[in-house]
Amino acid sequence: MDPRQLSADVDWQTVARLVLTSRAMDRVEEERLVPEKKVLYQFSARGHDVAQVLLGLQLKDGDAANGYYRSRPLLLALGVPLADALGSGMGRVGGYSDGRDIGVVFNYPNPGGAHALPMCGGVGAQYTPAAGWAQAIKYKEEELGDGPGGAIAVVLGGDASCATGGFWSALTIATTQQLPMLFYIEDNGFGISVPSEYQTPGKDIAANLASFKGITILNGDGTEPAEAARLIAEAVGHVRGRKGPVLLRLTVPRLEGHSYQDTQTYKPDAVIKAEWERDPLPKLKAFVPDLDWDFIESSVAQEVDAAAAEAEARPVLDVARVGDNMFFSGTHSEVGGRAGSNVATTDEPKPDGQRINMVTAIRRVLDQELESNPKVLVFGEDVGPKGGVHAVTLGLQDKFGVARVFDTSLNEEGIVGRAAGMALAGLMPVPEIQFRKYAEPATEQINDIGTMRWRTANRFSAPMVLRVPGGFFKCGDPWHSQTNEVQFVHNPGWLVAVPSNAEDAVGLLRGALRGNDPVLFFEHRAMLDDSWARRPWPGDDYVLPFGRAKKTREGDKITIVSWGAMVPRCEAAAEGFGADVIDLRTLMPWDKAMVLDSVRRTHRCLIVHEDLRTGGFGAEIAAVVADEAFLDLDAPVARVTMPDFPSPHHPKLMDAALPSVDSIRAEIERLVGF
């Protein structure tokens, strides 16, 4: 049988044109744009190109692909304009990021076709957002009756990326949830200079996963056009047919270095020679010899040269606009967001009924938003039948079902990464990290989510509410009692809420769930059932704007700035001193205007926080006060904080380390008497 009959539905002329286009773009970059220093990072796709093009031509509306730095052939198959692709490498306006990001770190919103989700700069970071898109497809199909039928999520990665936590987390999610997801692994035998034996036992991830439950494994040669076309069609058809996820491994040669600067001195000459003998382009020409290859190549070269000229003529972004799109500013991104409800809200609390604790307040808001907005999903470790280790989600799964409120595997990168994919797909995810310290494995995803709107020039965004309990409670320890809110403030693009009481928790959480930015919602463990933190329900429409602090006590002798569990201690310590006690309520943004106005009136400033002293957020506040109100000060700006060591476990040791009413009062006395 003629092998072409195995893939008769493939438009081989289109395949040929796209492969030659990819090679021509590589060539113009390598021969001219890189030497001229117009392109600073260049990654050739030679060897990977034929199979990637075949994959891209299989994708359609409703699908999403999450690739990596060698995925430009896929983008070409999706229809990305050549001038955008080349211009992005040159950092010009009109590309993937308007020059904010490296050109190979791509994204491509594609109305009517498959989206290329925003690529991440870290190896393996692409897997869990793809799993989130796949879970959103399943949720929208089964629960909302929404979306084009048979949509799938595809993630591309090299063999080396199969050693990352992101790969294994996504594999767990996809198989346990039976998601419509295709893992497309391009195995070129190297991770930069490191050969496969250092990455994958036996050098074949497909063989190693042969007995993995819940996934179909396909394995083949990505340089053979007929074989690659057959396996790709089989893999895509299997996932579209809702037969479960697929991992397809195709072996391909990396015909150039990892990047343009890579000389490949680590490869013996025999290895390089063997790789070029496997070049898929000559095999493609032999497979479809009837095409006019010379004509296609010459016409493609003209198109690429014209696109390069167009890209070079584009300007560099006006430096005054480089900070645009850090947060939602009134214009929605092309993909992602728009999931918050549009219910009318008020910023005036209307107290109703008896005082309730923060646990009840947070749970009630989640209940109401789940009820009113079918795009809201709550998930994390133990949030289902158990109701969360702090009982915040108790009863929500019983009411809304396992599709809306569900437990996850024990992997924080998977929790936050899948939330990114869900948000991109138009849902409002509410992931929970069980304790603040456990967020560390998710820091790469947190960073990628925060910078997404900015680095894609508002093409993509991933609004969500990431709930994170933390801080001391009865006792301390280095693992469950950390605050370290400043780390989230230092992740650009995240709003950060630190409510101290039930009323503020209601207003900030509801606003976050109806907003268009990613929000870190910090729930202090000591305040969840604290009597001071109890407040009457502030109303079903109450929303507290971010960046608006509150004075909990007023005076003219000293300004005390705090948040979270330290606020009641500051109130108690300030008794009798005529102090302005300011509860910031949010750290990103924080209410500079209220703090500076108070300091200019009281001429003294004390900052109290539970986090460590060195590099804590109090240092930022102190710096702003010193910068902008120095001449108004009658005493040094002071801080009372934890020492620079973790929260100790024994209650006596913990109490000695935490800012206490006595230690705060002593500093107030010092400053007032200065």
Secondary structure as UniProt FT lines:
FT   HELIX           3..7
FT   TURN            8..9
FT   HELIX           12..28
FT   HELIX           29..33
FT   TURN            34..37
FT   TURN            46..48
FT   HELIX           49..56
FT   TURN            57..58
FT   TURN            61..62
FT   STRAND          64..66
FT   TURN            69..70
FT   HELIX           72..78
FT   HELIX           82..89
FT   TURN            90..91
FT   TURN            93..94
FT   TURN            98..99
FT   TURN            103..104
FT   TURN            111..112
FT   STRAND          115..116
FT   TURN            123..126
FT   HELIX           127..139
FT   HELIX           140..144
FT   TURN            149..150
FT   STRAND          153..158
FT   HELIX           159..163
FT   HELIX           165..177
FT   STRAND          181..187
FT   STRAND          190..191
FT   TURN            192..193
FT   STRAND          194..195
FT   HELIX           196..198
FT   HELIX           201..203
FT   HELIX           205..208
FT   TURN            209..211
FT   TURN            213..214
FT   STRAND          216..221
FT   TURN            222..223
FT   HELIX           225..240
FT   TURN            241..242
FT   STRAND          246..251
FT   TURN            260..261
FT   TURN            265..266
FT   HELIX           269..277
FT   HELIX           280..287
FT   TURN            289..290
FT   HELIX           293..313
FT   HELIX           319..321
FT   TURN            322..325
FT   STRAND          352..356
FT   HELIX           358..372
FT   TURN            374..375
FT   STRAND          376..380
FT   TURN            381..382
FT   TURN            385..386
FT   TURN            389..390
FT   TURN            392..395
FT   HELIX           396..400
FT   TURN            402..404
FT   STRAND          405..407
FT   HELIX           412..424
FT   TURN            425..426
FT   STRAND          428..432
FT   HELIX           436..442
FT   HELIX           443..455
FT   TURN            456..458
FT   STRAND          465..470
FT   TURN            478..480
FT   HELIX           486..489
FT   TURN            492..493
FT   STRAND          495..497
FT   HELIX           502..513
FT   STRAND          519..524
FT   HELIX           525..527
FT   TURN            528..529
FT   TURN            532..533
FT   STRAND          535..537
FT   TURN            540..541
FT   TURN            546..547
FT   STRAND          550..553
FT   STRAND          558..562
FT   TURN            564..565
FT   HELIX           566..573
FT   TURN            574..576
FT   STRAND          579..583
FT   STRAND          586..588
FT   HELIX           592..602
FT   STRAND          605..612
FT   TURN            614..615
FT   HELIX           617..629
FT   HELIX           630..632
FT   STRAND          638..642
FT   HELIX           651..657
FT   HELIX           661..672
//
